[in-house]
Amino acid sequence: MAAHLKKRVYEEFSKVVQQHPHEEVPAKKLRLTKPSKSAALHVDLCKASSPTDALQYLLQFARKPVEADSVEGVVRILLEHYYKETDSSVRLKIASLLGLLSKTQGFTPDCIVDDVINTLNSERSHQVLAQLLDTLLVIGTQVPESLNMRHRLIDVACKHLTDTYFGVRNKCLQLFGCLGSVDKPLPRESEGGGTGMAAKDVQSIISDYFGDQDPRVRTAAIKAMLQLHERGMKLQQIIYNQACKLLSDDYEQVRSAAVQMVWVLSQLYPESIVPIPSSNEKIRLVDDSFGKICHMVSDGSWVVRVQAAKLLGSMQQVSPHFLEQTLDKKLMSDLRRKRTAHERAKELYSSGEFSSGRKWADDAPKEKVDTTAVNLIDSGACGAFVHGLEDEMYEVRIAAVEALCALAQSSPSFAEKCLDFLVDMFNDEIEEVRLQSIHVLRQISTHITLREDQLDTVLAVLEDSSRDIREALHELLCYTNVSTKECIQLALLELLKNLTKYPTDRNSVWKCLKFLGSRHPTLVLPIVPELLSTHPYFDTPEPDMDDPAYIAVLVLVFNAAKSCPTMTALFSDHTFRHYAYLRDSLSHLVPPLRLPGRKLTSAPEASGLASSVESAQNFLKESLTRVCSVQQLDAPGAQSLLEFTIRDLQRLGELQTELAGTADFCATYLHCQLLLMKALQDKLWSVAVPLYLKQNAMVSGAAAQVLEETYKLEFLYSGLESRQIASIHHVRLQAKALQLVLLARTRRGVEPLLSACEKFLHEVDAFQRLFVTELPHFQDSFVDKLLDIMPRLAGSKPADLVKILQTTLRHSCFPQLKLPEQIRRATAAIIEPTGESDNPLRFTSGLVVALDVDATLEHVQDPQTTVKVQVLYPDGQSHVIQPKPADFRKPGPGRHRLITQVYLSHSAWTARIYLPRALSD
């Protein structure tokens, strides 16, 4: 029986296998899961035998990251232990962790709001209450779009706003500032709130706490109001009086926040009329707030003084007479409004009699006026900037200088009045203050003219040992007007002294004299014979052209002569020769002049320059359009067209400096195409490899050069668009394909070729992912044809892949280069050392010598990390130095200045060195 049963089972199993021959038994899948953070935390908290142990476990847990899908479980475990915990310090840490977990990316914290609010109702510790409110604040800022949640949180804040602990009130006010409705009043509290607050405006609720007994709460109330302003709510003008009272608060933080509040209200209601206390007079709110903020410049806290001085600079709508009062410490007529002569005569007429002089004091005023009480502005506003500029803290002095600059730029009359004060700041003991004063005077230089005594004070700064100070002063003199020829002589004399004492300032001094001469041609004209040492009857010796001081004088005179044609009649014969020499060697400093017997080669006028730039742009577009027709030409004609176009673009860049970057970029791109075209000639690929080894070497060199040029195109030019970067990568892909073809022709072995083919296919795939939006512009190009047959390429053998690449390279279309809007080429020019000295720099073997390096960087992005200095020694060794970030200055947009020291040393010998050169990554 058992044998029969066993036979039946075997037959049935055979039938099943025959019916389903290919069906496999499904394999069991294993799921790998990470250990639960909530379970681990639960175990740790259960193991804690004391509040100290629990705190330690919570601190350790806070240092570990938590995934978004585990946050909710962790929060539940924390809340469970929160309800059980009796120690307030542990509950405080749990409340802090709840706020921290609410910030987890990918977690929606609105699911724990109810639990946190419930814990608030049962909590008795004030510190824990404050932390729970802070958690609610975090949750509310994480979910700002939920209007119902914001209303619930505001209700909670209203309920706890009367708490006795300042921290709780602070957090409630922060909730009002961050989550309070900026559109409508707060709704009536929900039943059972217990506070009794009716529907009330959020500003009214916050302003009630301006007079709180705790200064920290008063500060929080003002900051909450300011936050509502930042969120778009227009603050009510009635708050202004409360804010003004807080300016005299005993605590620094309150006064600082109140100054900001007064400034905000002055910007919102500048033309509103406010009364003067103890007077019938009324003035504009912006004038009143200006006087009150001026008073804060004399505050006991330097932080408040800095803030007040900075805010004064942004109050551009102040009346001129209030503004000018800040520069004078004397009270002007007790700051009372004066009656006109007509008003005084009218009052005398209405009295019915004139003073006879017989009765003592019969014309005395009918009322006695207390001059200390009737002020249009606070007496502290008188001389506010004088106090700020004389402050003991340099931060306050810098803030006052910057505020003066901002106000002077909008008021030429105020600029003239504050000139003496700014010039006096040139003698400040702190270098940063002196430097900022020079920069400020440079910004308002269009409104002022320096007198001789002021210029004398300014030029005294040229003795400063700081190079930044001296160069800033040179820049200031470039754009400053002086009043007399004696000022020109004084400035020239001091600049020549500066040149003698600091020879490295040569280029800066020459540039300064260039602008000084061009701005004052009529003042330079009377002193030309004295400057050039000429005599009407006697010949004078010819000065030395290697003297930097003489070159400085010539730069001044030649730039003045450009606007004064009669000046050239005072030149001697050797002056004309020196002009020709300097015009060639220092063309950026010496302008073209109309000299007797010589043709003027002047620069084009502004209108002609604009038209020439426009025509140059049209020529550039036509050149790029013409190049697109190279596919219809034979190989010699196409190469000739590219060569002529490249030559034209290079010449265009030399003639039009505005288009130099764009023209150079296009010329380099076309040069890459020319190299590829020459490398893909038919004669190089139609014969066996051994017969054309020399040509293969040429092709290999062309491919390497194309790769190098593409990296220069990508990283040495700024302002490139996505389409230009895609074109560069396309050319680079062609060069790499050419290298792959050469590798297959010149090397034996499958492994190197196989790895090279895989790498190339990865690069093609990366090109498709990076520039998917630009692919429609590359129709019938090399990469377009590769992407069409990409599935076939992935399964091809290396030899077949190389053949396809070779054919595709030779039959691809030339993609049109889109003309970029504005491209700038990154350049570096070394000013010092010049490399023109006949005396080589020598140093002793094993010792160190410092070499000053001064270089100008144009259009270099992030130079602090990308620019390095390389020193090449005569024995072939090189040394790369990373300059400090503090060595870089930014004199203008797109320009950087590198002033550093390079330390040179060599262990073998003492000999001549090569000059350093700038490297850009």
C-alpha positions in Angstrom: 0.0 0.0 0.0 2.8 2.4 0.9 4.7 1.5 -2.3 1.5 2.1 -4.4 1.0 5.5 -2.7 4.6 6.5 -3.3 4.2 5.6 -7.0 1.1 7.7 -7.4 2.8 10.7 -5.8 5.8 10.3 -8.2 3.5 10.2 -11.3 1.6 13.3 -10.2 4.8 15.2 -9.6 6.1 14.2 -13.1 3.0 15.6 -14.7 3.3 18.9 -12.9 7.0 19.2 -14.1 6.0 18.4 -17.7 3.2 20.9 -17.7 5.4 23.7 -16.3 8.9 22.9 -17.5 10.3 26.6 -17.2 8.5 27.6 -14.0 10.9 28.3 -11.2 10.2 28.3 -7.5 10.2 32.0 -6.4 13.2 32.9 -4.2 12.7 34.4 -0.9 13.6 38.1 -0.7 15.6 39.4 2.2 14.9 42.9 3.4 17.8 44.8 5.2 16.6 47.3 7.7 18.5 49.7 9.9 18.1 49.4 13.7 15.2 51.5 14.9 16.3 54.8 16.5 13.1 55.0 18.6 13.6 51.5 20.0 17.2 52.2 20.9 16.2 55.5 22.6 13.4 53.7 24.5 15.9 51.1 25.7 18.4 53.8 26.8 15.8 55.8 28.7 14.4 52.7 30.4 18.0 51.9 31.6 18.4 55.3 33.2 18.4 55.0 36.9 18.5 58.7 37.6 17.8 62.1 35.9 21.5 62.5 35.3 21.7 59.2 33.4 18.7 60.2 31.3 20.2 63.5 30.5 23.4 61.8 29.4 21.5 59.5 27.1 19.5 62.4 25.6 22.8 64.4 25.0 24.3 61.4 23.2 21.2 61.0 21.1 21.2 64.7 20.1 24.6 64.3 18.5 23.4 61.5 16.1 21.5 62.3 12.9 17.9 61.0 12.6 16.3 60.0 9.3 13.0 61.6 8.3 11.1 58.3 8.4 12.3 57.7 12.0 11.4 61.1 13.4 7.8 60.4 14.3 8.6 57.3 16.2 11.4 59.0 18.1 9.0 61.9 18.9 6.4 59.5 20.3 9.1 57.8 22.6 10.2 61.2 23.8 6.6 62.3 24.6 6.0 59.1 26.4 9.0 59.6 28.6 8.1 63.3 29.0 4.8 62.4 30.7 6.5 60.0 33.1 9.5 62.2 33.9 9.4 64.2 37.2 12.7 66.0 36.8 12.3 69.4 35.1 15.8 69.4 33.6 15.1 66.2 31.7 11.7 67.5 30.5 13.5 70.7 29.4 16.0 68.6 27.3 13.1 66.6 25.8 11.3 69.8 24.8 14.5 71.0 23.2 14.9 67.8 21.2 11.3 68.1 20.0 12.1 71.4 18.4 15.4 70.1 17.0 13.6 67.1 15.4 10.9 69.3 13.9 13.6 70.9 11.7 14.5 67.5 10.1 14.3 67.7 6.3 11.4 65.7 4.9 9.5 65.5 8.2 6.1 67.4 8.6 5.9 68.5 12.2 2.2 69.4 12.2 1.4 65.9 13.5 2.9 66.7 16.9 1.3 70.1 17.5 -1.5 68.7 19.6 0.8 66.7 21.8 3.1 69.7 22.4 0.0 71.9 23.2 -1.3 69.3 25.7 2.0 69.2 27.5 1.8 73.0 27.8 -1.5 72.7 29.7 0.0 70.4 32.3 3.5 71.9 32.7 4.3 73.8 35.8 8.0 74.6 35.3 8.4 78.1 33.7 11.7 77.1 31.9 10.1 74.1 30.3 7.1 76.2 29.3 9.4 78.6 27.5 11.2 75.7 25.8 7.9 74.2 24.7 6.8 77.5 23.3 10.1 77.7 21.4 9.3 74.3 19.9 5.9 75.6 18.8 7.7 78.5 17.2 9.9 76.2 15.3 6.9 74.1 14.1 5.0 77.2 13.1 7.9 78.5 11.0 8.4 75.1 9.4 4.7 75.0 8.2 4.0 78.7 7.4 1.2 77.9 4.9 -1.1 76.4 7.5 -3.4 79.2 8.6 -5.4 77.2 11.1 -2.2 76.1 12.9 -0.9 79.7 13.0 -4.2 80.7 14.7 -3.9 77.9 17.2 -0.4 78.9 18.1 -1.4 82.5 18.5 -4.2 81.4 20.8 -1.6 79.6 22.9 0.6 82.6 22.9 -2.3 84.8 24.1 -3.0 82.4 26.9 0.5 82.4 28.3 1.3 86.0 27.7 0.5 86.9 31.3 3.0 84.4 32.7 5.2 85.6 35.5 8.4 84.3 34.0 10.1 86.6 31.5 11.2 83.7 29.2 7.6 82.6 28.6 6.5 86.1 27.8 9.5 86.5 25.4 8.6 83.3 23.5 4.9 84.4 23.3 5.9 87.8 21.8 8.2 86.0 19.3 5.2 83.9 18.3 3.2 87.1 17.7 6.1 88.5 15.6 6.7 85.4 13.5 3.2 84.0 13.1 0.8 86.9 13.8 -1.6 87.8 11.0 -0.5 90.8 9.1 -3.8 91.2 7.3 -6.6 91.3 10.0 -7.0 91.5 13.8 -6.6 88.4 15.9 -9.8 86.4 16.3 -11.5 86.1 19.7 -9.8 83.4 21.8 -11.3 80.0 22.0 -13.5 79.0 24.9 -11.6 78.3 28.1 -8.6 80.4 27.2 -8.7 82.1 30.6 -7.1 85.3 29.5 -10.3 87.3 28.7 -8.7 88.9 25.7 -11.3 90.0 23.1 -10.6 90.4 19.4 -7.7 92.7 19.3 -5.1 94.1 16.9 -1.8 92.2 17.1 0.1 95.6 17.3 -2.0 96.7 20.3 -1.2 93.4 22.1 2.5 93.7 21.5 2.7 97.4 22.3 1.1 96.8 25.7 4.4 95.1 26.6 6.6 98.1 25.7 6.2 99.0 29.4 6.8 95.6 30.8 8.8 95.5 34.1 11.5 93.2 32.6 13.8 94.8 30.0 14.2 91.5 28.2 10.4 91.5 27.6 10.4 95.1 26.4 13.2 94.3 24.0 11.3 91.2 22.7 8.1 93.3 22.2 10.0 95.9 20.1 11.7 93.1 18.1 8.3 91.4 17.5 6.9 94.7 16.2 9.9 95.1 13.9 9.4 91.5 12.6 5.8 92.3 11.8 7.1 95.2 9.8 9.6 93.0 7.9 6.7 90.6 7.1 4.8 93.4 5.4 2.5 94.9 8.1 2.4 98.7 8.2 3.0 99.8 11.7 0.6 102.3 13.3 1.8 105.8 13.9 0.6 105.8 17.5 3.5 103.6 18.4 5.9 106.4 17.7 5.4 108.1 21.1 5.9 104.9 22.9 9.1 104.1 21.0 10.5 107.6 21.7 10.0 107.1 25.5 11.9 103.8 25.2 15.0 105.7 23.9 15.7 106.8 27.5 15.4 103.3 28.9 18.0 102.2 31.4 18.9 99.1 29.4 21.1 99.0 26.3 19.1 96.3 24.5 15.9 98.2 24.8 17.4 101.5 23.6 19.0 99.7 20.6 15.7 98.2 19.5 13.9 101.5 20.1 16.3 103.4 17.9 15.5 100.9 15.1 11.8 101.3 15.7 11.9 105.1 15.6 13.9 104.9 12.3 11.3 102.5 10.8 8.4 104.8 11.7 10.3 107.8 10.2 10.5 106.0 6.9 6.8 105.0 7.0 5.4 108.5 8.0 8.1 111.1 7.1 5.7 113.9 6.3 3.3 113.4 9.3 3.2 116.4 11.7 3.9 115.7 15.3 3.8 118.2 18.2 6.8 119.4 20.2 6.4 118.7 23.9 5.8 121.8 26.1 5.2 123.9 23.0 2.7 124.9 20.4 5.1 124.2 17.6 4.8 121.2 15.2 7.4 119.6 12.9 7.6 116.8 10.5 8.0 113.3 12.0 11.2 112.6 10.0 12.8 115.8 11.5 11.7 114.9 15.0 13.0 111.3 14.7 16.2 112.6 13.2 16.8 114.8 16.2 16.0 111.9 18.6 18.4 109.5 16.8 21.1 112.2 16.8 20.7 112.4 20.5 21.4 108.6 20.7 24.9 109.3 19.1 25.8 110.4 22.6 24.4 107.3 24.3 26.4 105.6 27.0 26.6 102.3 25.1 29.0 102.2 22.1 26.7 99.6 20.4 23.8 102.0 20.5 26.0 104.9 19.2 27.2 102.8 16.3 23.6 101.8 15.4 22.4 105.4 15.7 25.2 106.8 13.5 24.5 104.2 10.8 20.8 104.9 10.7 21.4 108.7 10.4 23.0 108.1 7.0 19.8 106.6 5.6 17.5 109.5 6.6 17.7 111.4 3.3 14.4 113.3 3.7 15.5 115.5 6.7 15.2 119.3 6.3 18.5 121.0 5.4 18.6 123.2 8.5 18.2 120.2 10.8 20.9 118.4 8.9 23.4 121.3 9.1 22.8 121.6 12.8 24.5 118.2 13.4 27.9 119.8 12.5 27.7 122.6 15.0 27.8 122.2 18.8 26.3 125.6 19.4 22.6 126.0 19.8 21.1 128.1 17.0 18.8 130.6 18.7 17.8 128.0 21.3 16.4 126.0 18.4 13.2 128.0 18.5 11.2 129.2 15.6 12.0 132.9 14.9 9.1 135.3 14.2 9.4 137.4 11.1 9.6 141.2 11.2 6.1 141.4 9.8 4.8 139.3 12.7 6.6 141.4 15.3 5.3 144.6 13.8 1.8 143.2 13.7 1.9 142.3 17.4 3.2 145.8 18.2 0.4 147.4 16.2 -2.2 145.3 17.9 -1.0 146.4 21.4 -1.9 150.0 20.5 1.2 151.8 21.8 4.9 152.0 21.2 7.6 152.0 23.9 8.4 155.5 25.1 11.5 154.5 26.9 10.4 156.4 30.1 9.1 153.3 31.8 11.6 150.6 32.9 11.1 147.3 30.8 7.9 148.5 29.2 8.8 146.6 26.1 9.7 143.3 27.9 8.0 140.1 26.7 4.7 139.4 28.2 5.7 135.8 28.9 8.9 134.3 30.2 10.1 131.6 28.0 12.2 128.7 29.3 14.8 128.2 26.6 15.7 124.7 27.9 12.2 123.6 27.4 11.2 125.0 24.0 13.3 123.1 21.5 12.4 122.1 18.0 14.9 119.2 18.2 16.8 117.8 21.1 20.0 119.6 22.1 21.8 116.3 21.6 21.2 116.7 17.9 23.4 119.7 17.9 26.9 118.6 16.8 25.8 114.9 16.6 28.3 114.1 13.9 31.0 116.1 15.7 30.4 113.9 18.7 30.4 110.8 16.5 33.7 111.7 14.8 35.3 112.4 18.2 34.1 109.2 19.8 36.5 107.1 21.8 35.4 103.9 19.9 36.7 103.6 16.4 33.6 101.7 15.3 31.5 104.8 16.1 33.9 107.0 14.2 33.7 104.7 11.1 29.9 104.7 11.3 29.7 108.5 11.6 32.1 108.8 8.6 29.9 106.5 6.5 26.7 108.3 7.5 28.3 111.7 6.6 29.1 110.2 3.2 25.5 109.0 2.6 24.0 112.3 3.5 26.6 114.4 1.6 26.0 112.5 -1.6 22.4 113.7 -1.7 23.1 117.3 -0.5 26.0 119.2 -2.2 25.7 122.1 0.4 26.0 119.6 3.2 29.0 118.1 1.5 30.8 121.4 1.5 30.1 122.0 5.2 31.3 118.5 6.3 34.5 118.7 4.2 36.6 120.0 7.1 35.4 117.3 9.4 36.2 114.5 7.0 39.7 116.0 6.2 40.4 116.1 10.0 39.7 112.3 10.1 42.7 111.7 7.9 44.8 112.1 11.1 42.9 109.5 13.1 45.1 107.0 15.0 43.3 104.0 13.6 44.3 103.0 10.0 40.8 101.6 9.2 39.3 105.0 10.1 41.8 106.9 8.0 41.2 104.6 5.0 37.4 104.9 5.3 37.6 108.7 5.5 39.6 108.7 2.2 37.1 106.5 0.5 34.2 108.6 1.7 35.9 111.8 0.4 36.5 110.1 -2.9 32.7 109.4 -3.2 31.7 113.0 -2.6 34.6 114.5 -4.6 32.2 115.8 -7.3 30.6 118.2 -4.9 33.7 119.7 -3.3 36.8 121.8 -4.1 39.8 121.6 -1.8 41.3 124.7 -0.4 45.1 125.0 0.1 44.9 124.4 3.9 42.7 121.4 3.4 44.9 120.0 0.7 47.9 120.4 3.0 46.2 118.2 5.6 45.2 115.6 2.9 48.7 115.4 1.5 50.2 114.8 4.9 48.8 111.3 4.7 51.3 110.4 1.9 53.8 109.9 4.7 51.8 107.0 6.0 53.6 103.7 6.0 50.5 101.8 4.9 50.5 101.1 1.1 46.7 100.9 1.1 46.4 104.4 2.7 48.7 105.9 0.1 47.1 104.3 -2.9 43.6 105.3 -1.6 44.9 108.9 -1.3 46.3 108.8 -4.9 42.8 107.6 -6.0 41.2 110.5 -4.1 43.5 113.1 -5.8 42.6 111.7 -9.2 39.0 112.9 -8.8 39.4 115.9 -6.6 39.2 119.6 -7.7 41.7 122.1 -6.3 41.3 125.9 -6.2 44.7 127.5 -7.2 47.9 126.8 -9.0 49.7 126.8 -5.6 47.6 123.7 -4.8 48.9 122.0 -8.0 52.5 122.8 -7.0 51.9 121.6 -3.5 50.3 118.3 -4.7 53.1 117.7 -7.2 55.8 118.4 -4.6 54.3 116.0 -2.1 53.7 113.3 -4.7 57.4 113.6 -5.8 58.4 113.2 -2.1 56.2 110.1 -1.9 57.8 108.8 -5.1 61.3 109.2 -3.6 60.4 107.7 -0.2 58.3 104.8 -1.7 59.6 103.9 -5.2 57.0 101.1 -5.4 54.3 103.7 -5.6 55.5 104.8 -9.0 52.6 103.6 -11.2 50.0 104.9 -8.7 51.7 108.3 -8.5 51.9 108.6 -12.3 48.2 107.7 -12.7 47.3 110.3 -10.0 49.2 113.0 -11.9 47.6 112.0 -15.1 44.1 112.8 -13.8 45.4 115.8 -11.8 46.7 117.4 -15.1 43.6 116.5 -17.2 41.3 118.1 -14.5 43.2 121.3 -14.0 44.7 122.4 -17.4 44.3 126.2 -16.7 46.1 125.8 -13.3 49.0 123.9 -14.8 49.5 126.3 -17.7 51.1 129.2 -15.6 53.7 126.9 -14.0 54.8 124.9 -17.1 58.1 126.8 -17.5 58.9 126.2 -13.9 58.0 122.5 -14.1 60.0 121.9 -17.3 62.9 124.2 -16.3 62.8 126.1 -19.5 64.1 129.7 -20.1 63.1 132.2 -22.8 66.8 133.0 -23.7 69.0 130.2 -22.5 69.2 126.6 -23.3 68.7 124.3 -20.3 70.2 120.9 -19.8 68.1 117.9 -21.0 66.7 116.0 -18.0 67.3 112.3 -17.6 64.5 110.2 -19.0 65.2 107.4 -16.6 64.2 109.6 -13.7 60.7 108.6 -12.4 60.2 112.1 -11.0 60.8 113.7 -14.4 58.4 111.3 -16.0 55.8 112.2 -13.4 56.2 115.9 -14.3 55.8 115.1 -18.0 52.7 113.0 -17.4 51.1 116.0 -15.5 52.1 118.5 -18.2 51.1 116.4 -21.2 47.7 115.5 -19.8 47.0 119.2 -19.1 48.2 120.1 -22.7 45.5 117.9 -24.2 42.8 120.4 -23.1 45.0 123.5 -23.5 46.5 123.8 -27.1 48.6 126.9 -26.2 50.7 124.9 -23.8 52.7 123.2 -26.5 54.3 126.5 -27.4 56.1 126.4 -24.1 57.8 123.0 -24.8 61.5 122.8 -25.7 62.8 120.5 -28.4 63.8 117.8 -26.1 60.3 117.8 -24.6 58.9 116.9 -28.0 61.3 114.0 -28.2 60.5 112.9 -24.7 56.8 113.1 -25.6 57.3 110.7 -28.6 59.2 108.3 -26.4 56.6 108.3 -23.6 53.7 108.1 -26.1 55.1 104.8 -27.2 56.3 103.4 -23.9 53.5 104.7 -21.6 50.6 105.2 -23.9 48.1 104.5 -21.1 49.4 107.6 -19.3 50.3 110.0 -22.1 47.4 111.2 -24.4 47.7 112.1 -28.1 48.5 115.7 -28.6 48.2 118.1 -31.6 51.9 119.1 -31.9 53.3 121.6 -34.5 54.3 119.8 -37.7 52.9 116.5 -36.5 49.6 114.7 -37.4 47.2 114.2 -34.6 46.4 110.5 -33.9 43.7 111.0 -31.4 41.2 108.6 -30.0 37.7 108.6 -31.6 35.0 110.7 -30.0 32.3 109.1 -27.8 29.7 108.9 -30.6 32.2 107.6 -33.1 33.4 105.0 -30.5 29.8 103.8 -30.0 29.2 103.4 -33.7 32.6 101.6 -34.2 31.7 99.2 -31.4 28.3 98.5 -33.1 30.0 97.9 -36.5 32.5 95.7 -34.8 29.8 93.6 -33.3 28.1 93.3 -36.7 31.4 92.2 -38.2 31.8 89.6 -35.5 28.3 88.2 -36.2 29.0 88.1 -40.0 32.3 86.3 -39.5 30.6 83.6 -37.4 27.8 83.2 -39.9 30.3 83.0 -42.8 32.2 80.2 -41.1 29.1 78.0 -41.0 29.5 77.5 -44.8 32.8 75.6 -44.5 31.0 72.3 -45.0 30.1 73.3 -48.6 33.8 74.1 -49.4 36.6 71.7 -50.3 39.3 71.1 -47.6 41.8 73.8 -48.8 39.1 76.4 -49.2 37.6 75.6 -45.8 41.0 75.9 -44.1 41.7 79.2 -45.8 38.4 80.6 -44.7 39.0 79.6 -41.1 42.5 81.0 -41.1 41.4 84.4 -42.5 38.5 84.5 -40.0 40.8 83.8 -37.1 43.2 86.5 -38.2 40.4 89.0 -38.5 39.0 88.2 -35.1 42.4 88.5 -33.5 42.9 91.9 -35.1 39.4 93.0 -34.1 40.2 92.2 -30.4 43.3 94.4 -30.6 41.4 97.3 -32.1 38.2 97.1 -30.0 39.1 96.5 -26.3 35.4 96.3 -25.5 35.1 93.2 -27.7 38.5 91.7 -26.9 37.2 88.9 -24.7 34.5 87.9 -27.2 36.7 88.1 -30.2 39.5 86.1 -28.5 37.0 83.5 -27.4 35.6 83.0 -30.9 39.1 83.0 -32.5 40.3 80.3 -30.1 37.2 78.2 -30.7 37.6 78.4 -34.5 41.3 77.5 -34.1 40.2 74.3 -32.4 38.0 73.6 -35.4 40.8 74.3 -37.7 43.1 71.9 -35.9 40.5 69.2 -36.1 39.9 69.8 -39.8 43.6 69.5 -40.6 43.9 66.4 -38.4 41.0 64.7 -40.3 42.4 65.1 -43.8 41.9 62.2 -46.2 45.6 61.6 -46.9 46.3 60.9 -43.2 43.7 58.1 -43.0 43.9 56.4 -46.4 47.2 54.6 -46.0 48.8 52.2 -43.6 50.0 53.5 -40.2 53.8 52.8 -40.7 53.9 54.9 -43.8 52.7 58.0 -42.0 54.2 58.0 -38.5 55.2 61.7 -38.8 51.6 62.6 -39.7 50.2 60.6 -36.9 52.5 62.5 -34.5 51.1 65.7 -35.9 47.5 64.5 -35.4 48.3 63.5 -31.8 49.8 66.9 -31.1 46.7 68.6 -32.6 44.4 66.6 -30.5 46.3 67.4 -27.3 46.4 71.1 -28.3 42.6 71.1 -28.9 42.1 69.6 -25.4 44.3 72.3 -23.8 42.5 75.1 -25.7 39.0 73.8 -24.7 40.0 73.9 -21.0 41.2 77.5 -21.5 37.9 78.4 -23.2 35.9 77.0 -20.3 37.9 78.3 -17.3 39.7 81.5 -18.6 36.6 83.2 -19.7 33.7 84.6 -17.6 30.1 85.3 -18.8 29.7 82.1 -20.7 26.1 80.7 -21.3 25.1 77.1 -21.2 25.1 76.9 -25.0 28.7 78.1 -25.3 29.8 75.6 -22.6 28.1 72.8 -24.5 29.9 73.8 -27.7 33.2 73.7 -25.8 32.5 70.2 -24.4 31.4 69.1 -27.9 34.8 70.1 -29.4 36.5 68.4 -26.4 34.6 65.2 -27.1 35.7 65.3 -30.8 39.4 65.6 -29.6 39.0 62.7 -27.3 37.4 60.6 -30.0 40.4 61.5 -32.2 42.8 60.4 -29.5 40.9 57.1 -29.2 41.2 56.5 -32.9 44.9 57.2 -32.8 45.3 54.8 -29.8 43.7 52.0 -31.8 46.0 52.7 -34.8 49.3 53.0 -32.9 49.0 50.6 -29.9 48.6 46.8 -29.7 46.5 45.0 -27.1 42.9 44.9 -26.3 42.8 45.9 -22.6 44.0 49.5 -23.0 41.6 50.0 -25.9 38.7 48.4 -24.1 39.1 50.7 -21.0 39.5 53.8 -23.3 36.3 52.9 -25.2 34.3 52.5 -22.0 35.6 55.8 -20.6 34.6 57.6 -23.9 31.1 56.1 -23.9 30.7 57.4 -20.3 31.7 60.9 -21.4 29.2 60.8 -24.2 26.5 59.8 -21.8 27.5 62.5 -19.4 27.3 65.1 -22.2 23.8 64.0 -22.9 22.8 64.4 -19.2 24.5 67.7 -18.7 23.3 69.5 -21.9 20.0 67.8 -22.6 18.3 71.2 -23.2 21.0 72.2 -25.7 20.9 69.1 -27.8 18.4 70.6 -30.4 21.2 73.1 -31.4 23.6 70.3 -32.3 21.7 68.6 -35.1 23.8 66.6 -37.6 26.8 67.2 -35.4 29.3 64.7 -34.1 27.5 64.1 -30.8 24.1 64.1 -32.4 25.1 61.2 -34.7 26.7 59.3 -31.7 23.6 59.6 -29.6 21.4 58.2 -32.5 23.5 55.0 -32.6 24.3 54.9 -28.8 22.7 51.4 -28.3 24.7 50.1 -31.1 27.9 51.6 -29.8 27.4 50.1 -26.3 27.4 46.6 -27.7 30.1 47.0 -30.3 33.6 45.7 -30.1 36.5 48.2 -29.7 37.6 47.8 -33.3 34.1 48.4 -34.6 33.6 51.4 -32.3 36.8 53.0 -33.5 35.7 52.6 -37.1 32.4 54.2 -36.4 34.1 57.1 -34.6 36.5 57.7 -37.4 33.7 57.8 -40.0 31.5 60.0 -37.8 34.4 62.5 -37.1 35.1 63.0 -40.8 31.4 63.4 -41.9 30.0 65.6 -39.1 28.7 69.1 -39.6 30.2 72.1 -38.1 27.9 73.4 -35.3 27.3 77.1 -35.3 28.7 79.0 -32.4 26.2 81.4 -30.8 27.6 84.9 -30.3 27.8 85.5 -26.5 26.5 88.7 -25.0 29.5 89.7 -23.0 32.6 87.6 -22.4 35.7 88.6 -20.4 39.0 86.9 -20.4 40.8 86.4 -17.1 44.3 88.1 -17.2 47.0 88.7 -14.7 49.6 91.5 -15.1 52.7 91.7 -12.8 53.5 95.3 -11.9 56.3 94.6 -9.5 58.9 93.3 -10.0 59.1 94.8 -13.5 61.7 92.5 -15.0 63.5 95.5 -16.6 66.3 95.9 -14.1 69.8 95.2 -15.1 70.7 94.2 -11.6 69.7 90.6 -10.8 68.3 89.8 -7.4 70.9 87.9 -5.4 70.6 86.0 -2.1 72.8 83.9 0.0 72.5 80.1 -0.2 70.4 78.7 2.6 69.0 82.1 3.6 65.7 83.7 2.8 65.0 86.9 0.8 61.6 88.6 0.5 60.5 89.8 -2.9 57.5 92.2 -3.2 54.9 91.2 -5.7 52.3 93.5 -7.0 49.9 92.2 -9.7 46.6 93.2 -11.2 44.0 90.5 -11.9 41.2 91.1 -14.3 38.0 89.0 -14.4 39.4 86.3 -12.2 36.6 84.5 -10.3 37.4 83.6 -6.6 41.0 84.7 -6.8 41.6 83.9 -3.1 41.5 80.1 -3.9 42.4 80.0 -7.6 45.4 82.3 -7.9 48.9 81.2 -7.0 52.4 82.6 -7.6 55.1 80.5 -9.2 58.8 81.2 -8.9 61.1 79.6 -11.5 64.7 79.2 -10.5 67.6 79.0 -13.0 68.3 75.3 -12.4 64.7 74.4 -13.5 63.2 74.1 -10.1 59.9 75.8 -9.4 58.1 76.9 -6.2 54.4 77.5 -6.0 53.1 79.9 -3.3 49.5 80.3 -2.2 48.9 84.0 -1.2 46.9 84.8 1.9 43.3 86.0 1.4 44.2 89.3 3.1 46.7 90.0 0.2 43.9 90.5 -2.3 42.1 93.9 -2.7 39.2 94.7 -4.9 39.5 98.2 -6.3 36.6 97.8 -8.7 34.1 95.4 -10.3 35.9 92.5 -12.0 39.3 93.7 -10.8 41.5 92.4 -8.0 44.9 93.6 -6.8 47.4 91.2 -5.3 50.0 92.7 -3.1 52.1 90.1 -1.3 55.6 89.0 -0.4 57.3 86.0 -1.9 60.1 84.4 0.1 62.9 83.0 -2.0 65.5 80.5 -0.9 67.8 77.9 -2.4 70.1 75.4 -0.9 72.7 75.0 -3.6 73.9 78.3 -5.0 73.4 82.1 -5.3 72.5 83.3 -8.7 70.1 85.2 -10.9 66.4 84.2 -10.5 63.4 84.5 -12.8 60.5 86.7 -12.0 57.4 85.2 -10.5 54.4 84.7 -12.6 50.7 84.4 -11.7 48.9 81.1 -12.0 45.2 80.7 -12.2 43.5 77.3 -11.6 
